[in-house]
Amino acid sequence: MIVTLITGGSDGIGAELARQLAAKQRGDAALVLAGRSQQKLDAVAAQCQAQGAKTLCVAMDVAQEPQCRSLVDQAMQQFGRIDNLINNAGVSAQALFEEVKAEDLHWYETLMKVNLWGSVWCTHAALPHLKATRGRIVAVGSLAGLFGVPGRTAYSATKFAMTGFFEALRIELRGAGVSVTTAYPGVVATSIRHRGFNARGEPAGSSGLKEDDAMPVEECARLILEGMEKREREVVMVAKARLGRFMKLIAPGWVEKQALAALKDEVKPH
């Protein structure tokens, strides 16, 4: 039995990760799916069970530390081990910093609690169990955690923080047999940007990014799982981003122009 805990497992990338693990591991898969919606979690679990997977659904909020620790406790009570932890839960945001009013700025902190602290708390709680199995940790970051994107100051801040945290943790765990893989998706065909915050901290309802070439969620999940299985340090999914990491050192202006070009015209700073 291979026990994988997935936060943000009710839809999008997390749900697809669960479905692919269930199909690949068949009767060996035990999936702990965490998310806000019990109904959505149950629907994903039913799809995984049809592939022979065992499941545990936990409706919870990763922005609450006690709930993160309870999640890990429930996983251990149900299955007795944790082999993989996939920190996937996240919230997006699209707002020019100058357009955020002082009384609304608190949602920057909310975003950090979900995107960074949820991963920190879940990882801290699961770490002793992952060391026991010499398991794998995955952090689902974003290209916004490698390159600052205009209009996404809050989101980039949370994803840069994830990048630094898991890079340092990877080095700390070198001797423990626990791998840390950070995935950097670009624009993926999910609804995360539509549900993300606008300048007022309300659901945006639309994406501020050009999505004509959005990566299918199935491909994104496949690349993440391949990286996890191979214990790769990083999975940078877009060829231009791999080039951009080097160009950032020698031609940062070019990288900034590419970041600006990713925005829809109506949301670009003037």
C-alpha positions as CSV (number, residue, x, y, z in Angstrom):
1,M,0.0,0.0,0.0
2,I,1.3,3.4,-1.0
3,V,-0.2,6.2,1.0
4,T,-0.3,9.7,-0.7
5,L,-1.7,12.8,1.0
6,I,-2.9,15.5,-1.4
7,T,-4.0,18.9,-0.2
8,G,-6.3,20.8,-2.6
9,G,-7.5,17.4,-3.8
10,S,-11.1,18.3,-4.6
11,D,-10.6,19.7,-8.1
12,G,-8.0,21.0,-10.6
13,I,-4.5,19.6,-10.4
14,G,-5.0,17.9,-7.1
15,A,-8.0,15.9,-8.3
16,E,-6.2,14.9,-11.4
17,L,-3.1,13.8,-9.4
18,A,-5.4,11.6,-7.4
19,R,-7.0,10.0,-10.5
20,Q,-3.7,9.3,-12.1
21,L,-2.3,7.8,-9.0
22,A,-5.3,5.6,-8.6
23,A,-5.0,4.4,-12.2
24,K,-1.3,3.8,-12.0
25,Q,-1.1,2.1,-8.6
26,R,-4.4,0.3,-8.9
27,G,-5.1,-1.6,-5.7
28,D,-1.9,-0.4,-4.0
29,A,-3.1,3.2,-3.9
30,A,-4.3,4.8,-0.6
31,L,-5.3,8.4,-1.1
32,V,-5.9,11.0,1.5
33,L,-7.7,13.8,-0.2
34,A,-8.0,17.2,1.6
35,G,-10.0,20.2,0.5
36,R,-12.7,22.6,1.5
37,S,-15.7,20.9,-0.2
38,Q,-16.8,17.5,1.2
39,Q,-19.1,17.0,-1.8
40,K,-16.3,17.6,-4.3
41,L,-13.9,15.4,-2.4
42,D,-16.4,12.5,-2.3
43,A,-16.8,12.8,-6.1
44,V,-13.1,12.6,-6.7
45,A,-12.8,9.7,-4.2
46,A,-15.5,7.8,-6.0
47,Q,-13.6,8.1,-9.3
48,C,-10.4,6.8,-7.5
49,Q,-12.3,4.0,-5.8
50,A,-13.5,2.8,-9.2
51,Q,-9.8,2.3,-10.1
52,G,-9.3,0.2,-6.9
53,A,-7.9,2.9,-4.7
54,K,-8.6,3.2,-1.0
55,T,-9.5,6.8,0.0
56,L,-10.0,9.0,3.0
57,C,-11.6,12.4,2.5
58,V,-11.0,15.3,4.9
59,A,-12.9,18.5,4.5
60,M,-10.6,21.2,6.0
61,D,-8.8,24.5,5.6
62,V,-5.0,24.5,5.2
63,A,-5.0,28.1,6.5
64,Q,-5.7,26.7,10.0
65,E,-2.7,25.0,11.6
66,P,-4.8,22.7,13.9
67,Q,-6.7,21.4,10.9
68,C,-3.4,20.7,9.1
69,R,-2.1,18.6,12.0
70,S,-5.5,16.9,12.4
71,L,-5.3,15.9,8.7
72,V,-2.0,14.1,9.2
73,D,-3.3,12.5,12.4
74,Q,-6.4,11.2,10.5
75,A,-4.2,9.8,7.7
76,M,-2.0,7.9,10.2
77,Q,-5.1,6.6,12.1
78,Q,-6.6,5.3,8.8
79,F,-3.6,3.9,7.0
80,G,-0.7,3.8,9.5
81,R,1.9,5.4,7.2
82,I,2.5,8.3,4.8
83,D,4.7,7.7,1.7
84,N,4.0,10.9,-0.2
85,L,2.9,14.4,0.7
86,I,1.7,16.6,-2.1
87,N,1.3,20.2,-1.0
88,N,-1.0,21.4,-3.8
89,A,-3.6,23.6,-2.1
90,G,-3.4,27.2,-3.2
91,V,-5.3,30.4,-4.0
92,S,-4.5,32.7,-6.9
93,A,-4.8,36.5,-7.1
94,Q,-4.7,39.2,-9.7
95,A,-4.4,42.9,-8.7
96,L,-2.1,45.8,-9.3
97,F,-0.6,46.7,-5.9
98,E,-1.4,50.4,-6.2
99,E,-5.1,49.4,-6.7
100,V,-5.4,47.5,-3.4
101,K,-6.8,49.8,-0.7
102,A,-5.3,49.8,2.7
103,E,-8.4,48.3,4.3
104,D,-8.3,45.4,1.8
105,L,-4.6,44.6,2.1
106,H,-5.3,41.9,4.7
107,W,-6.0,39.4,2.0
108,Y,-2.3,39.3,1.1
109,E,-1.8,37.7,4.5
110,T,-4.7,35.3,3.8
111,L,-3.0,34.2,0.6
112,M,0.3,33.6,2.4
113,K,-1.5,31.4,5.0
114,V,-3.0,29.2,2.4
115,N,-0.1,29.0,-0.1
116,L,2.9,29.0,2.2
117,W,1.8,28.2,5.8
118,G,-0.6,25.5,4.8
119,S,2.3,23.7,3.2
120,V,4.6,24.4,6.1
121,W,2.2,23.1,8.7
122,C,1.3,19.9,6.7
123,T,4.9,19.2,6.0
124,H,5.9,19.7,9.7
125,A,3.2,17.4,10.9
126,A,3.9,14.7,8.3
127,L,7.8,14.8,8.4
128,P,8.4,12.2,11.1
129,H,6.1,9.7,9.2
130,L,7.8,10.5,5.9
131,K,11.2,9.9,7.4
132,A,10.0,6.5,8.6
133,T,9.1,5.6,5.1
134,R,11.9,7.5,3.3
135,G,9.1,9.1,1.5
136,R,8.6,12.0,-0.9
137,I,7.4,15.6,-0.5
138,V,6.1,17.6,-3.4
139,A,5.4,21.3,-3.4
140,V,3.2,22.5,-6.2
141,G,4.6,26.0,-6.8
142,S,4.3,28.2,-9.9
143,L,6.4,30.0,-12.5
144,A,5.3,33.0,-10.5
145,G,7.6,31.6,-7.8
146,L,10.6,32.0,-10.2
147,F,9.7,35.2,-12.0
148,G,7.9,38.2,-10.6
149,V,4.7,38.7,-12.6
150,P,3.0,42.2,-12.7
151,G,-0.4,42.2,-11.2
152,R,0.5,39.2,-9.1
153,T,2.6,40.7,-6.3
154,A,0.7,38.7,-3.6
155,Y,0.7,35.4,-5.5
156,S,4.4,35.7,-6.5
157,A,5.3,36.5,-2.9
158,T,3.7,33.3,-1.7
159,K,5.2,31.2,-4.4
160,F,8.7,32.7,-4.0
161,A,8.3,31.9,-0.3
162,M,7.5,28.3,-1.1
163,T,10.5,28.1,-3.4
164,G,12.8,29.2,-0.7
165,F,11.3,27.1,2.0
166,F,11.3,23.8,0.1
167,E,14.8,24.4,-1.4
168,A,16.2,24.8,2.1
169,L,14.2,21.8,3.4
170,R,15.5,19.7,0.6
171,I,19.1,20.2,1.7
172,E,18.2,19.6,5.3
173,L,16.7,16.2,4.4
174,R,19.5,15.0,2.2
175,G,20.6,12.5,4.8
176,A,17.1,11.3,5.8
177,G,16.1,9.7,2.5
178,V,13.2,12.0,2.0
179,S,13.1,13.8,-1.3
180,V,11.7,17.2,-2.0
181,T,10.4,18.0,-5.4
182,T,9.2,21.5,-6.3
183,A,6.9,21.7,-9.4
184,Y,6.6,25.0,-11.3
185,P,3.5,24.9,-13.6
186,G,2.8,27.7,-15.9
187,V,-0.8,28.5,-17.0
188,V,-2.8,25.3,-16.5
189,A,-6.4,24.8,-17.7
190,T,-8.1,25.0,-14.3
191,S,-10.4,27.5,-12.7
192,I,-7.9,28.6,-10.0
193,R,-7.4,32.1,-11.5
194,H,-11.2,32.7,-11.8
195,R,-11.7,31.9,-8.1
196,G,-8.6,33.9,-7.0
197,F,-8.7,37.3,-5.3
198,N,-9.1,40.6,-7.0
199,A,-8.0,44.0,-5.6
200,R,-10.8,43.9,-3.0
201,G,-10.1,40.4,-1.9
202,E,-13.2,39.1,-3.7
203,P,-13.4,36.2,-6.2
204,A,-12.0,37.6,-9.5
205,G,-14.4,35.7,-11.7
206,S,-11.9,35.8,-14.6
207,S,-8.3,35.3,-15.4
208,G,-5.9,38.2,-15.9
209,L,-3.5,35.9,-17.9
210,K,-3.6,34.9,-21.5
211,E,-4.7,31.3,-21.5
212,D,-4.7,30.3,-25.2
213,D,-1.8,27.9,-24.7
214,A,-2.8,26.7,-21.2
215,M,-1.4,23.3,-20.4
216,P,-4.0,20.5,-20.0
217,V,-4.4,19.6,-16.4
218,E,-3.7,15.9,-17.3
219,E,-0.3,16.8,-18.7
220,C,0.6,18.9,-15.6
221,A,-0.4,16.2,-13.2
222,R,1.6,13.6,-15.2
223,L,4.7,15.7,-15.1
224,I,4.4,16.3,-11.4
225,L,4.0,12.6,-10.7
226,E,7.0,11.7,-12.9
227,G,9.1,14.2,-11.0
228,M,7.9,12.8,-7.7
229,E,8.6,9.2,-8.6
230,K,12.1,10.1,-9.9
231,R,12.8,12.2,-6.8
232,E,13.7,15.2,-9.0
233,R,14.6,18.4,-7.3
234,E,12.5,20.6,-9.7
235,V,10.0,20.2,-12.4
236,V,9.9,23.3,-14.6
237,M,7.2,22.6,-17.1
238,V,7.5,25.4,-19.7
239,A,10.5,25.5,-22.1
240,K,10.5,29.3,-22.2
241,A,10.7,29.3,-18.4
242,R,13.7,27.0,-18.4
243,L,15.4,29.5,-20.7
244,G,14.2,32.4,-18.7
245,R,16.0,31.2,-15.6
246,F,19.3,31.7,-17.4
247,M,18.2,34.9,-19.2
248,K,17.2,36.4,-15.9
249,L,21.0,36.5,-15.0
250,I,22.2,38.1,-18.3
251,A,19.1,39.9,-19.7
252,P,16.6,40.6,-16.9
253,G,14.8,43.2,-19.1
254,W,13.9,40.5,-21.6
255,V,12.4,38.4,-18.8
256,E,10.4,41.3,-17.5
257,K,9.0,42.0,-21.0
258,Q,7.9,38.3,-21.2
259,A,6.2,38.5,-17.9
260,L,4.3,41.6,-19.0
261,A,3.3,40.0,-22.2
262,A,1.6,37.1,-20.3
263,L,-1.0,39.5,-19.1
264,K,-4.2,40.4,-20.9
265,D,-4.2,44.0,-22.2
266,E,-7.0,45.1,-19.9
267,V,-5.1,44.3,-16.7
268,K,-1.6,45.6,-17.7
269,P,-0.3,48.5,-15.7
270,H,-0.3,51.9,-17.5
